């Protein structure tokens, strides 16, 4: 019996002596940190309309998931760092140069004698394929080198051959079959190979007509591989015309369009809120502090301290806590003026009476457990 009472007294003393550690509330320190934790300097700033306007100048930095390294962890990269713009040099539309496999249309003015003996001129049209050796063969003058020359230079070469042969040089020549050069497209669009012709074609035109689409909250990375160089562009800038530059494609260009997978952006709700949770935000909607505070009963009305509402935002190795004292309801209007940014933390402190009630609830629970233990011990003795 004495042993049972000793055990009972020991349990009771343990419960009472540990009251100071029954409940450790979340709190917002003005400075410092626990040993071993990362030190983050914290500046507390009263939230006013002017402070909200300045805070809204913070960029809405979205993160792109870069998971190409299958052997390691995925990386989160800011949108601008993921694209790493490297623009092609601005240049006028490229001049088409004849290549192997092209087909030239050759039209020559020839005299024609009718049955009545009347002489008239008419065009004789022939197709001249460009051989693998780089020439076309014309009956009147033989072989003429044409590869790598614009059509104006081809005309000059043929005209010179005619003059040297003493033949009437009146003719016309044009490219009828553009077979030597192509532009290749792949990635987040239907793979296609477009012939490169003498009609200038811009990157914007191809992307717009080939079905490349963008939703309001995303972008795509456009890569152009040209002559051993890689150029990188934003699909949004290309398709919306936000850049005044016009990029013309060249024969042999390989264009690859890559989707960008964005991490869902959220704000952390902590402290005396309905539930510790993540509140989703987006760059398009630009929700404010009030949107998060009054969504789905985020703030615990009966237990929170309305004078201790904080919006915490990291700034490198430090952070700023915008303090809203909403004990005066008129100040709640300021909460609708400050926009949220990814990884913000909304912290709501508890009322002092809330802490007291929770300590008492846990203390009474410990006393009830002690009584039950006493009854069990006495029943066994």
Secondary structure as UniProt FT lines:
FT   HELIX           2..17
FT   HELIX           19..21
FT   TURN            35..36
FT   STRAND          41..46
FT   HELIX           49..55
FT   TURN            56..57
FT   STRAND          63..66
FT   TURN            70..71
FT   STRAND          75..78
FT   HELIX           79..83
FT   TURN            100..101
FT   STRAND          103..113
FT   TURN            115..116
FT   STRAND          119..129
FT   TURN            132..133
FT   STRAND          135..138
FT   TURN            139..141
FT   STRAND          142..145
FT   TURN            147..148
FT   HELIX           151..164
FT   TURN            165..166
FT   STRAND          171..177
FT   STRAND          182..187
FT   STRAND          192..195
FT   HELIX           203..209
FT   TURN            210..211
FT   TURN            216..217
FT   STRAND          220..226
FT   TURN            227..228
FT   STRAND          229..234
FT   HELIX           235..240
FT   TURN            251..252
FT   STRAND          254..259
FT   STRAND          266..271
FT   STRAND          277..280
FT   TURN            283..285
FT   HELIX           289..293
FT   TURN            296..297
FT   TURN            301..303
FT   STRAND          304..315
FT   TURN            316..317
FT   STRAND          318..324
FT   TURN            326..327
FT   HELIX           329..331
FT   HELIX           332..335
FT   TURN            336..337
FT   TURN            342..343
FT   STRAND          345..350
FT   HELIX           352..380
//
